[in-house]
Amino acid sequence: MSYYAIDFGTSNSLISYIDNNGNSKLIPIDHDGDVILKSIIFTPSQREWYFGKEAIEERENNDGEGRFFRSIKKFLAEPNYKGTEVHGKLVSIEFLVSKILGHMKIKADRYVGENVSRVVLGRPARYSLDDSNDKLAETRMEKAAKLAGFETIIFCPEPLAAGLNFSSINEKSKAINVLIADFGGGTSDFTILKVHDKDYSPDDVLGMSGLFVAGDALDGQMMRDFISKHFGSQIEYQIPFNDNVLRFPKKMMLTLCSPAHISILREKETWELLKEIQSYSISDEYKRLIEQLFTLVEEQLAYPVYREIENTKIELSSKNCACYTFKQSSINIEEVISEESYRESISPTIEKIKNSMLMAFEHSSLELSDIDKVFITGGTGQSPYIQEMLRNIFGAEKISDGEVFQSVINGLSEYAKLQL
C-alpha cells in the first residue's frame, strides 16, 4: 500500500515515495536530476509538453513559439477561469494541472519501478477566503489528480505538513507551541501546532490562517511601483472629440502585476483596447512604451521579465540600491531602485502578511508570548523583510529556518505514513 506525497506549489513542486514499511524518499523529478521541479509548462505543439527547467530551455530553443504557463495554481480558486486555448483547443485548469502531476507520476513510477495510485496532496490552509471557491479549488485538484492517474487522493494542509516535519526532526522532552510560517509563491500560511513526543492528533492544531499574498505579490509590487511604467502604465491618452485625458486602466495594471495573468492581455477585447490606447496616446514616447508591452505579451517574456525582478529583489537584500536591467527583443529597461524605496513599496504587503498571521492566534487561546518556536519554510520566507517582521514580534532567539523547500514534502510524507 505505497503512497506518493506531492507538494504542488505555485513556484516549485516535489514528490516523495513512501513504501509499505513507511520508508520515504524524495524522487529526482527534473530532467537534470533535481528533486525540485519548477511548476512551469511549455508546449510548442500538441504532442510536445515540457516541464520545469526543460520548459525554460525549450521555450528559448523555440524562440518563444508555443504556450508558456507559470503559477497556474493561482487559477484553481477562480470560478470565472474556464480555461485557455492551447493549440486551437480550449483546455481546463484541471487539464493543465494534470499535465504537471502526470509528468511527476510517470517520472516517479519509472524511478521506483511501480505504478503508485495513492497520493497525499498538499493544499494551502485556504485556497480562497470564500468557502465555495476554496471547495472549488480542492475539487479541481482532485479531478486533476485523477486525470494524472491517481485513484486514492488524500489532502493535507501544507502548513500542517511543515509542522509534522518539524515535529519529526526535533527532540521533544516537553510539549512546546510552534508557529509554522509557510511562505510560498502564491500563499502565506500559518499553523500553530503543539509539538510533543506522542502520536499526532488533530487536537494538536491550535490555530490556522492564511492569505493569497506571498512571493508573487512582492514581485508584483516591484512591477507596479518601479517597472510597469516602462510598459505604459503611466501613459495618458485622449479619445478624439473628448476633452477627458484618460490613464492606463486599473484592471490591466492588476493583470500586468501578476505573472500568472499577463497572457490574459492577449485576449481579443483587451488587445483591441490596448491598440486603441496606443493610437490615442498623447506622445510618441507613450506609444513606444505600449509597444514594449505588446512585445512582452506577444513574445511571452513574462517569465524572464519577472526573473529579473526576482534577481533585483535578491540584490536589494544586501545592497542600498540595485539596477533592474532587461534588454531583449525591442524591450530596453534600466531602472535604479533604492532599498529604502523598495522597503516602503512592500511595507503594506508585509503588513497584510503580518495581520493574517495574527489571525491564527484569534482562532486559539494563545498569546504571542506563548509561542516557543517559529519555524519558517518556503522560499519567500528567506526575504529579509519577512524575517525582520517575525524577529520584531517573537524575538530572534525563537526563529528557526528549516529546510526551505523540503519541509512541506517531508511533512506530507509523514502524513502519508499515518495512512499505512
Contacts in CASP RR format, 6 or more apart in sequence:
PFRMAT RR
TARGET T0000
AUTHOR 0000-0000-0000
METHOD contacts of the structure
MODEL  1
MSYYAIDFGTSNSLISYIDNNGNSKLIPIDHDGDVILKSIIFTPSQREWY
FGKEAIEERENNDGEGRFFRSIKKFLAEPNYKGTEVHGKLVSIEFLVSKI
LGHMKIKADRYVGENVSRVVLGRPARYSLDDSNDKLAETRMEKAAKLAGF
ETIIFCPEPLAAGLNFSSINEKSKAINVLIADFGGGTSDFTILKVHDKDY
SPDDVLGMSGLFVAGDALDGQMMRDFISKHFGSQIEYQIPFNDNVLRFPK
KMMLTLCSPAHISILREKETWELLKEIQSYSISDEYKRLIEQLFTLVEEQ
LAYPVYREIENTKIELSSKNCACYTFKQSSINIEEVISEESYRESISPTI
EKIKNSMLMAFEHSSLELSDIDKVFITGGTGQSPYIQEMLRNIFGAEKIS
DGEVFQSVINGLSEYAKLQL
1 20 0 8 1.000
1 118 0 8 1.000
1 420 0 8 1.000
2 17 0 8 1.000
2 18 0 8 1.000
2 19 0 8 1.000
2 20 0 8 1.000
2 112 0 8 1.000
2 114 0 8 1.000
2 116 0 8 1.000
2 118 0 8 1.000
3 17 0 8 1.000
3 18 0 8 1.000
3 116 0 8 1.000
3 118 0 8 1.000
3 119 0 8 1.000
3 120 0 8 1.000
3 416 0 8 1.000
3 419 0 8 1.000
3 420 0 8 1.000
4 15 0 8 1.000
4 16 0 8 1.000
4 17 0 8 1.000
4 18 0 8 1.000
4 105 0 8 1.000
4 108 0 8 1.000
4 116 0 8 1.000
4 118 0 8 1.000
4 119 0 8 1.000
4 120 0 8 1.000
4 150 0 8 1.000
4 416 0 8 1.000
5 15 0 8 1.000
5 16 0 8 1.000
5 18 0 8 1.000
5 24 0 8 1.000
5 119 0 8 1.000
5 120 0 8 1.000
5 122 0 8 1.000
5 409 0 8 1.000
5 411 0 8 1.000
5 412 0 8 1.000
5 413 0 8 1.000
5 415 0 8 1.000
5 416 0 8 1.000
6 13 0 8 1.000
6 14 0 8 1.000
6 15 0 8 1.000
6 16 0 8 1.000
6 101 0 8 1.000
6 104 0 8 1.000
6 119 0 8 1.000
6 120 0 8 1.000
6 121 0 8 1.000
6 122 0 8 1.000
6 409 0 8 1.000
6 412 0 8 1.000
7 13 0 8 1.000
7 14 0 8 1.000
7 15 0 8 1.000
7 122 0 8 1.000
7 158 0 8 1.000
7 161 0 8 1.000
7 408 0 8 1.000
7 409 0 8 1.000
7 412 0 8 1.000
8 39 0 8 1.000
8 73 0 8 1.000
8 97 0 8 1.000
8 100 0 8 1.000
8 101 0 8 1.000
8 121 0 8 1.000
8 122 0 8 1.000
8 141 0 8 1.000
9 39 0 8 1.000
9 73 0 8 1.000
9 184 0 8 1.000
9 185 0 8 1.000
10 39 0 8 1.000
10 71 0 8 1.000
10 73 0 8 1.000
10 74 0 8 1.000
10 184 0 8 1.000
10 185 0 8 1.000
10 186 0 8 1.000
10 187 0 8 1.000
10 214 0 8 1.000
10 216 0 8 1.000
11 38 0 8 1.000
11 39 0 8 1.000
11 71 0 8 1.000
11 184 0 8 1.000
11 185 0 8 1.000
11 186 0 8 1.000
11 215 0 8 1.000
11 216 0 8 1.000
11 379 0 8 1.000
12 36 0 8 1.000
12 37 0 8 1.000
12 38 0 8 1.000
12 39 0 8 1.000
12 405 0 8 1.000
13 29 0 8 1.000
13 36 0 8 1.000
13 37 0 8 1.000
13 38 0 8 1.000
13 39 0 8 1.000
13 100 0 8 1.000
13 104 0 8 1.000
14 26 0 8 1.000
14 29 0 8 1.000
14 35 0 8 1.000
14 36 0 8 1.000
14 37 0 8 1.000
14 405 0 8 1.000
14 406 0 8 1.000
14 408 0 8 1.000
14 409 0 8 1.000
15 26 0 8 1.000
15 27 0 8 1.000
15 29 0 8 1.000
15 104 0 8 1.000
15 105 0 8 1.000
15 107 0 8 1.000
15 108 0 8 1.000
15 409 0 8 1.000
16 24 0 8 1.000
16 25 0 8 1.000
16 26 0 8 1.000
16 27 0 8 1.000
16 409 0 8 1.000
16 410 0 8 1.000
16 412 0 8 1.000
16 413 0 8 1.000
16 416 0 8 1.000
17 24 0 8 1.000
17 25 0 8 1.000
17 27 0 8 1.000
17 108 0 8 1.000
17 111 0 8 1.000
17 112 0 8 1.000
17 116 0 8 1.000
18 24 0 8 1.000
18 413 0 8 1.000
18 416 0 8 1.000
18 417 0 8 1.000
18 420 0 8 1.000
20 420 0 8 1.000
22 417 0 8 1.000
22 420 0 8 1.000
24 410 0 8 1.000
24 413 0 8 1.000
24 414 0 8 1.000
24 416 0 8 1.000
24 417 0 8 1.000
26 35 0 8 1.000
26 406 0 8 1.000
26 409 0 8 1.000
27 35 0 8 1.000
27 104 0 8 1.000
27 107 0 8 1.000
27 108 0 8 1.000
27 111 0 8 1.000
27 112 0 8 1.000
28 34 0 8 1.000
28 35 0 8 1.000
28 111 0 8 1.000
29 35 0 8 1.000
29 36 0 8 1.000
29 37 0 8 1.000
29 104 0 8 1.000
29 107 0 8 1.000
29 108 0 8 1.000
30 36 0 8 1.000
30 37 0 8 1.000
30 38 0 8 1.000
30 51 0 8 1.000
30 52 0 8 1.000
30 53 0 8 1.000
30 54 0 8 1.000
31 52 0 8 1.000
31 53 0 8 1.000
31 54 0 8 1.000
32 53 0 8 1.000
34 53 0 8 1.000
35 406 0 8 1.000
36 405 0 8 1.000
37 51 0 8 1.000
37 52 0 8 1.000
37 100 0 8 1.000
37 104 0 8 1.000
38 51 0 8 1.000
38 52 0 8 1.000
38 53 0 8 1.000
38 55 0 8 1.000
38 56 0 8 1.000
38 70 0 8 1.000
39 52 0 8 1.000
39 70 0 8 1.000
39 71 0 8 1.000
39 72 0 8 1.000
39 73 0 8 1.000
39 100 0 8 1.000
40 51 0 8 1.000
40 52 0 8 1.000
40 55 0 8 1.000
40 56 0 8 1.000
40 68 0 8 1.000
40 69 0 8 1.000
40 70 0 8 1.000
40 303 0 8 1.000
41 49 0 8 1.000
41 50 0 8 1.000
41 51 0 8 1.000
41 55 0 8 1.000
41 67 0 8 1.000
41 68 0 8 1.000
41 69 0 8 1.000
41 70 0 8 1.000
41 72 0 8 1.000
41 96 0 8 1.000
41 99 0 8 1.000
41 100 0 8 1.000
42 49 0 8 1.000
42 50 0 8 1.000
42 51 0 8 1.000
42 55 0 8 1.000
42 56 0 8 1.000
42 58 0 8 1.000
42 59 0 8 1.000
42 62 0 8 1.000
42 66 0 8 1.000
42 67 0 8 1.000
42 68 0 8 1.000
42 69 0 8 1.000
43 49 0 8 1.000
43 50 0 8 1.000
43 66 0 8 1.000
43 67 0 8 1.000
43 86 0 8 1.000
43 87 0 8 1.000
44 58 0 8 1.000
44 62 0 8 1.000
44 64 0 8 1.000
44 65 0 8 1.000
44 66 0 8 1.000
45 66 0 8 1.000
45 87 0 8 1.000
46 87 0 8 1.000
46 89 0 8 1.000
48 58 0 8 1.000
49 99 0 8 1.000
49 103 0 8 1.000
50 57 0 8 1.000
50 58 0 8 1.000
50 59 0 8 1.000
51 99 0 8 1.000
51 100 0 8 1.000
51 103 0 8 1.000
55 68 0 8 1.000
56 303 0 8 1.000
59 66 0 8 1.000
59 68 0 8 1.000
59 300 0 8 1.000
59 303 0 8 1.000
64 299 0 8 1.000
64 300 0 8 1.000
66 300 0 8 1.000
67 84 0 8 1.000
67 86 0 8 1.000
67 87 0 8 1.000
67 300 0 8 1.000
68 300 0 8 1.000
68 302 0 8 1.000
68 303 0 8 1.000
69 96 0 8 1.000
70 259 0 8 1.000
70 260 0 8 1.000
70 302 0 8 1.000
70 303 0 8 1.000
71 185 0 8 1.000
71 186 0 8 1.000
71 216 0 8 1.000
71 258 0 8 1.000
71 259 0 8 1.000
71 260 0 8 1.000
72 93 0 8 1.000
72 96 0 8 1.000
72 97 0 8 1.000
72 100 0 8 1.000
72 260 0 8 1.000
73 97 0 8 1.000
73 186 0 8 1.000
74 186 0 8 1.000
74 212 0 8 1.000
74 216 0 8 1.000
74 258 0 8 1.000
74 260 0 8 1.000
74 261 0 8 1.000
75 81 0 8 1.000
75 83 0 8 1.000
75 93 0 8 1.000
75 260 0 8 1.000
76 93 0 8 1.000
76 97 0 8 1.000
76 127 0 8 1.000
76 136 0 8 1.000
76 137 0 8 1.000
76 140 0 8 1.000
76 141 0 8 1.000
77 127 0 8 1.000
77 128 0 8 1.000
77 130 0 8 1.000
77 133 0 8 1.000
77 134 0 8 1.000
77 136 0 8 1.000
77 137 0 8 1.000
78 133 0 8 1.000
79 132 0 8 1.000
79 133 0 8 1.000
79 136 0 8 1.000
81 93 0 8 1.000
82 90 0 8 1.000
82 92 0 8 1.000
83 90 0 8 1.000
83 91 0 8 1.000
83 92 0 8 1.000
83 93 0 8 1.000
84 90 0 8 1.000
84 91 0 8 1.000
84 96 0 8 1.000
84 263 0 8 1.000
85 91 0 8 1.000
93 140 0 8 1.000
93 144 0 8 1.000
94 140 0 8 1.000
94 143 0 8 1.000
94 144 0 8 1.000
94 147 0 8 1.000
95 144 0 8 1.000
95 147 0 8 1.000
97 140 0 8 1.000
97 141 0 8 1.000
97 144 0 8 1.000
98 143 0 8 1.000
98 144 0 8 1.000
98 145 0 8 1.000
98 147 0 8 1.000
98 148 0 8 1.000
101 144 0 8 1.000
101 145 0 8 1.000
101 147 0 8 1.000
101 148 0 8 1.000
101 150 0 8 1.000
102 147 0 8 1.000
102 148 0 8 1.000
102 149 0 8 1.000
104 148 0 8 1.000
105 116 0 8 1.000
105 148 0 8 1.000
105 149 0 8 1.000
105 150 0 8 1.000
108 116 0 8 1.000
109 115 0 8 1.000
109 116 0 8 1.000
117 149 0 8 1.000
117 150 0 8 1.000
117 151 0 8 1.000
117 152 0 8 1.000
118 150 0 8 1.000
118 151 0 8 1.000
118 152 0 8 1.000
118 153 0 8 1.000
118 154 0 8 1.000
118 419 0 8 1.000
119 145 0 8 1.000
119 150 0 8 1.000
119 152 0 8 1.000
119 153 0 8 1.000
119 154 0 8 1.000
120 154 0 8 1.000
120 155 0 8 1.000
120 156 0 8 1.000
120 412 0 8 1.000
120 413 0 8 1.000
120 415 0 8 1.000
120 416 0 8 1.000
120 419 0 8 1.000
121 141 0 8 1.000
121 145 0 8 1.000
121 153 0 8 1.000
121 154 0 8 1.000
121 155 0 8 1.000
121 156 0 8 1.000
121 412 0 8 1.000
122 155 0 8 1.000
122 156 0 8 1.000
122 157 0 8 1.000
122 158 0 8 1.000
122 161 0 8 1.000
122 408 0 8 1.000
122 412 0 8 1.000
123 137 0 8 1.000
123 138 0 8 1.000
123 141 0 8 1.000
123 155 0 8 1.000
123 156 0 8 1.000
123 157 0 8 1.000
123 158 0 8 1.000
124 157 0 8 1.000
124 158 0 8 1.000
124 187 0 8 1.000
124 189 0 8 1.000
124 210 0 8 1.000
125 157 0 8 1.000
125 158 0 8 1.000
125 159 0 8 1.000
125 187 0 8 1.000
125 189 0 8 1.000
125 190 0 8 1.000
125 191 0 8 1.000
125 208 0 8 1.000
125 209 0 8 1.000
125 210 0 8 1.000
126 134 0 8 1.000
126 187 0 8 1.000
126 189 0 8 1.000
126 210 0 8 1.000
126 211 0 8 1.000
127 133 0 8 1.000
127 134 0 8 1.000
127 136 0 8 1.000
127 137 0 8 1.000
127 138 0 8 1.000
128 134 0 8 1.000
128 136 0 8 1.000
128 137 0 8 1.000
128 212 0 8 1.000
129 211 0 8 1.000
138 155 0 8 1.000
141 155 0 8 1.000
142 153 0 8 1.000
142 155 0 8 1.000
145 153 0 8 1.000
146 153 0 8 1.000
154 415 0 8 1.000
154 416 0 8 1.000
154 419 0 8 1.000
156 412 0 8 1.000
156 415 0 8 1.000
157 189 0 8 1.000
157 191 0 8 1.000
157 208 0 8 1.000
158 182 0 8 1.000
158 189 0 8 1.000
158 408 0 8 1.000
158 412 0 8 1.000
159 180 0 8 1.000
159 181 0 8 1.000
159 182 0 8 1.000
159 189 0 8 1.000
159 190 0 8 1.000
159 191 0 8 1.000
159 208 0 8 1.000
160 180 0 8 1.000
160 191 0 8 1.000
160 193 0 8 1.000
160 205 0 8 1.000
160 208 0 8 1.000
160 415 0 8 1.000
161 407 0 8 1.000
161 408 0 8 1.000
161 409 0 8 1.000
161 410 0 8 1.000
161 411 0 8 1.000
161 412 0 8 1.000
161 414 0 8 1.000
161 415 0 8 1.000
162 180 0 8 1.000
162 182 0 8 1.000
162 191 0 8 1.000
162 375 0 8 1.000
162 377 0 8 1.000
162 407 0 8 1.000
162 408 0 8 1.000
162 411 0 8 1.000
163 178 0 8 1.000
163 180 0 8 1.000
163 191 0 8 1.000
163 193 0 8 1.000
163 195 0 8 1.000
163 375 0 8 1.000
163 407 0 8 1.000
163 411 0 8 1.000
164 200 0 8 1.000
164 411 0 8 1.000
164 414 0 8 1.000
164 415 0 8 1.000
165 403 0 8 1.000
165 407 0 8 1.000
165 408 0 8 1.000
165 410 0 8 1.000
165 411 0 8 1.000
165 414 0 8 1.000
166 178 0 8 1.000
166 180 0 8 1.000
166 193 0 8 1.000
166 195 0 8 1.000
166 373 0 8 1.000
166 375 0 8 1.000
166 402 0 8 1.000
166 407 0 8 1.000
167 178 0 8 1.000
167 193 0 8 1.000
167 195 0 8 1.000
167 196 0 8 1.000
167 200 0 8 1.000
167 414 0 8 1.000
168 410 0 8 1.000
168 411 0 8 1.000
168 414 0 8 1.000
170 195 0 8 1.000
172 195 0 8 1.000
172 196 0 8 1.000
172 197 0 8 1.000
173 197 0 8 1.000
174 196 0 8 1.000
175 194 0 8 1.000
175 195 0 8 1.000
175 196 0 8 1.000
176 194 0 8 1.000
176 195 0 8 1.000
176 196 0 8 1.000
176 372 0 8 1.000
176 373 0 8 1.000
177 192 0 8 1.000
177 193 0 8 1.000
177 194 0 8 1.000
177 195 0 8 1.000
177 206 0 8 1.000
177 366 0 8 1.000
177 370 0 8 1.000
177 371 0 8 1.000
177 372 0 8 1.000
177 373 0 8 1.000
178 192 0 8 1.000
178 193 0 8 1.000
178 194 0 8 1.000
178 195 0 8 1.000
178 371 0 8 1.000
178 372 0 8 1.000
178 373 0 8 1.000
178 374 0 8 1.000
178 375 0 8 1.000
179 190 0 8 1.000
179 191 0 8 1.000
179 192 0 8 1.000
179 193 0 8 1.000
179 357 0 8 1.000
179 360 0 8 1.000
179 371 0 8 1.000
179 373 0 8 1.000
179 374 0 8 1.000
179 375 0 8 1.000
179 394 0 8 1.000
180 189 0 8 1.000
180 190 0 8 1.000
180 191 0 8 1.000
180 192 0 8 1.000
180 193 0 8 1.000
180 375 0 8 1.000
180 377 0 8 1.000
181 188 0 8 1.000
181 189 0 8 1.000
181 190 0 8 1.000
181 357 0 8 1.000
181 374 0 8 1.000
181 375 0 8 1.000
181 376 0 8 1.000
181 377 0 8 1.000
181 381 0 8 1.000
181 390 0 8 1.000
182 188 0 8 1.000
182 189 0 8 1.000
182 190 0 8 1.000
182 191 0 8 1.000
182 377 0 8 1.000
182 378 0 8 1.000
182 407 0 8 1.000
182 408 0 8 1.000
183 214 0 8 1.000
183 215 0 8 1.000
183 353 0 8 1.000
183 376 0 8 1.000
183 377 0 8 1.000
183 378 0 8 1.000
183 379 0 8 1.000
183 380 0 8 1.000
183 381 0 8 1.000
183 383 0 8 1.000
183 386 0 8 1.000
184 214 0 8 1.000
184 215 0 8 1.000
184 378 0 8 1.000
184 379 0 8 1.000
184 380 0 8 1.000
184 381 0 8 1.000
185 214 0 8 1.000
185 215 0 8 1.000
185 216 0 8 1.000
185 379 0 8 1.000
185 380 0 8 1.000
186 212 0 8 1.000
186 213 0 8 1.000
186 214 0 8 1.000
186 215 0 8 1.000
186 216 0 8 1.000
186 217 0 8 1.000
187 210 0 8 1.000
187 211 0 8 1.000
187 212 0 8 1.000
187 213 0 8 1.000
187 214 0 8 1.000
188 210 0 8 1.000
188 211 0 8 1.000
188 213 0 8 1.000
188 214 0 8 1.000
188 353 0 8 1.000
188 356 0 8 1.000
188 357 0 8 1.000
188 380 0 8 1.000
189 208 0 8 1.000
189 209 0 8 1.000
189 210 0 8 1.000
190 207 0 8 1.000
190 208 0 8 1.000
190 209 0 8 1.000
190 210 0 8 1.000
190 356 0 8 1.000
190 357 0 8 1.000
190 359 0 8 1.000
190 360 0 8 1.000
191 205 0 8 1.000
191 207 0 8 1.000
191 208 0 8 1.000
191 360 0 8 1.000
192 205 0 8 1.000
192 206 0 8 1.000
192 207 0 8 1.000
192 208 0 8 1.000
192 360 0 8 1.000
192 361 0 8 1.000
192 364 0 8 1.000
192 366 0 8 1.000
192 371 0 8 1.000
193 204 0 8 1.000
193 205 0 8 1.000
193 206 0 8 1.000
194 203 0 8 1.000
194 204 0 8 1.000
194 206 0 8 1.000
195 204 0 8 1.000
196 204 0 8 1.000
200 418 0 8 1.000
206 364 0 8 1.000
206 365 0 8 1.000
206 366 0 8 1.000
207 360 0 8 1.000
207 361 0 8 1.000
207 363 0 8 1.000
207 364 0 8 1.000
208 360 0 8 1.000
208 363 0 8 1.000
209 356 0 8 1.000
209 357 0 8 1.000
209 359 0 8 1.000
209 360 0 8 1.000
209 363 0 8 1.000
210 356 0 8 1.000
210 357 0 8 1.000
210 359 0 8 1.000
210 360 0 8 1.000
211 352 0 8 1.000
211 353 0 8 1.000
211 356 0 8 1.000
213 349 0 8 1.000
213 352 0 8 1.000
213 353 0 8 1.000
213 356 0 8 1.000
214 353 0 8 1.000
214 380 0 8 1.000
215 379 0 8 1.000
215 380 0 8 1.000
215 383 0 8 1.000
216 258 0 8 1.000
216 259 0 8 1.000
216 260 0 8 1.000
217 349 0 8 1.000
218 313 0 8 1.000
218 346 0 8 1.000
218 349 0 8 1.000
218 380 0 8 1.000
218 383 0 8 1.000
219 259 0 8 1.000
219 306 0 8 1.000
219 309 0 8 1.000
219 310 0 8 1.000
219 313 0 8 1.000
220 257 0 8 1.000
220 258 0 8 1.000
220 259 0 8 1.000
220 306 0 8 1.000
220 309 0 8 1.000
221 257 0 8 1.000
221 345 0 8 1.000
221 346 0 8 1.000
221 349 0 8 1.000
222 309 0 8 1.000
222 312 0 8 1.000
222 313 0 8 1.000
222 324 0 8 1.000
222 337 0 8 1.000
222 342 0 8 1.000
222 345 0 8 1.000
222 346 0 8 1.000
223 256 0 8 1.000
223 257 0 8 1.000
223 306 0 8 1.000
223 309 0 8 1.000
224 233 0 8 1.000
224 253 0 8 1.000
224 256 0 8 1.000
224 257 0 8 1.000
225 341 0 8 1.000
225 345 0 8 1.000
226 324 0 8 1.000
226 335 0 8 1.000
226 337 0 8 1.000
226 341 0 8 1.000
226 342 0 8 1.000
226 345 0 8 1.000
227 305 0 8 1.000
227 309 0 8 1.000
227 324 0 8 1.000
227 333 0 8 1.000
227 335 0 8 1.000
228 234 0 8 1.000
228 253 0 8 1.000
228 256 0 8 1.000
228 257 0 8 1.000
229 289 0 8 1.000
230 289 0 8 1.000
230 292 0 8 1.000
230 331 0 8 1.000
230 333 0 8 1.000
230 335 0 8 1.000
231 256 0 8 1.000
231 289 0 8 1.000
231 290 0 8 1.000
231 292 0 8 1.000
231 293 0 8 1.000
231 296 0 8 1.000
232 248 0 8 1.000
232 286 0 8 1.000
232 289 0 8 1.000
232 290 0 8 1.000
232 292 0 8 1.000
232 293 0 8 1.000
233 248 0 8 1.000
233 253 0 8 1.000
233 256 0 8 1.000
234 247 0 8 1.000
234 248 0 8 1.000
235 247 0 8 1.000
235 248 0 8 1.000
235 277 0 8 1.000
235 281 0 8 1.000
235 286 0 8 1.000
235 289 0 8 1.000
235 290 0 8 1.000
236 245 0 8 1.000
236 246 0 8 1.000
236 247 0 8 1.000
236 281 0 8 1.000
236 282 0 8 1.000
236 286 0 8 1.000
237 245 0 8 1.000
237 246 0 8 1.000
237 247 0 8 1.000
237 277 0 8 1.000
237 278 0 8 1.000
237 280 0 8 1.000
237 281 0 8 1.000
237 282 0 8 1.000
237 286 0 8 1.000
238 244 0 8 1.000
238 245 0 8 1.000
238 246 0 8 1.000
238 280 0 8 1.000
238 282 0 8 1.000
239 246 0 8 1.000
239 280 0 8 1.000
240 280 0 8 1.000
245 282 0 8 1.000
246 277 0 8 1.000
248 277 0 8 1.000
249 273 0 8 1.000
252 265 0 8 1.000
252 270 0 8 1.000
252 274 0 8 1.000
254 261 0 8 1.000
255 261 0 8 1.000
255 262 0 8 1.000
255 264 0 8 1.000
255 265 0 8 1.000
255 270 0 8 1.000
256 262 0 8 1.000
256 265 0 8 1.000
256 293 0 8 1.000
259 302 0 8 1.000
259 303 0 8 1.000
259 306 0 8 1.000
262 296 0 8 1.000
262 297 0 8 1.000
262 302 0 8 1.000
263 297 0 8 1.000
263 300 0 8 1.000
263 302 0 8 1.000
264 270 0 8 1.000
265 271 0 8 1.000
265 274 0 8 1.000
265 293 0 8 1.000
265 297 0 8 1.000
266 297 0 8 1.000
266 298 0 8 1.000
274 290 0 8 1.000
274 293 0 8 1.000
274 294 0 8 1.000
277 290 0 8 1.000
278 286 0 8 1.000
278 287 0 8 1.000
278 290 0 8 1.000
278 291 0 8 1.000
278 294 0 8 1.000
281 287 0 8 1.000
281 290 0 8 1.000
291 330 0 8 1.000
292 330 0 8 1.000
292 331 0 8 1.000
292 332 0 8 1.000
292 333 0 8 1.000
295 301 0 8 1.000
295 329 0 8 1.000
295 330 0 8 1.000
295 331 0 8 1.000
296 302 0 8 1.000
296 305 0 8 1.000
296 331 0 8 1.000
299 329 0 8 1.000
301 328 0 8 1.000
301 329 0 8 1.000
301 331 0 8 1.000
304 326 0 8 1.000
304 328 0 8 1.000
305 326 0 8 1.000
305 331 0 8 1.000
308 324 0 8 1.000
308 325 0 8 1.000
308 326 0 8 1.000
309 324 0 8 1.000
312 322 0 8 1.000
312 323 0 8 1.000
312 324 0 8 1.000
312 337 0 8 1.000
313 342 0 8 1.000
313 383 0 8 1.000
315 322 0 8 1.000
316 322 0 8 1.000
316 337 0 8 1.000
316 339 0 8 1.000
316 342 0 8 1.000
317 383 0 8 1.000
317 384 0 8 1.000
319 339 0 8 1.000
320 338 0 8 1.000
320 339 0 8 1.000
320 340 0 8 1.000
321 336 0 8 1.000
321 337 0 8 1.000
321 338 0 8 1.000
321 339 0 8 1.000
322 336 0 8 1.000
322 337 0 8 1.000
322 339 0 8 1.000
323 334 0 8 1.000
323 335 0 8 1.000
323 336 0 8 1.000
323 337 0 8 1.000
324 333 0 8 1.000
324 334 0 8 1.000
324 335 0 8 1.000
324 336 0 8 1.000
324 337 0 8 1.000
325 333 0 8 1.000
325 334 0 8 1.000
325 335 0 8 1.000
326 332 0 8 1.000
326 333 0 8 1.000
327 333 0 8 1.000
343 385 0 8 1.000
346 385 0 8 1.000
350 385 0 8 1.000
350 386 0 8 1.000
350 389 0 8 1.000
353 386 0 8 1.000
353 389 0 8 1.000
354 389 0 8 1.000
354 393 0 8 1.000
361 367 0 8 1.000
361 368 0 8 1.000
368 393 0 8 1.000
368 394 0 8 1.000
371 394 0 8 1.000
371 398 0 8 1.000
372 398 0 8 1.000
373 398 0 8 1.000
373 400 0 8 1.000
374 390 0 8 1.000
374 394 0 8 1.000
374 398 0 8 1.000
374 399 0 8 1.000
374 400 0 8 1.000
375 400 0 8 1.000
375 402 0 8 1.000
375 407 0 8 1.000
376 386 0 8 1.000
376 387 0 8 1.000
376 390 0 8 1.000
376 399 0 8 1.000
376 400 0 8 1.000
376 401 0 8 1.000
376 402 0 8 1.000
377 402 0 8 1.000
377 403 0 8 1.000
377 404 0 8 1.000
377 407 0 8 1.000
377 408 0 8 1.000
378 404 0 8 1.000
378 405 0 8 1.000
378 407 0 8 1.000
378 408 0 8 1.000
379 404 0 8 1.000
379 405 0 8 1.000
380 386 0 8 1.000
381 387 0 8 1.000
381 404 0 8 1.000
382 401 0 8 1.000
382 404 0 8 1.000
387 399 0 8 1.000
390 399 0 8 1.000
391 399 0 8 1.000
403 410 0 8 1.000
END
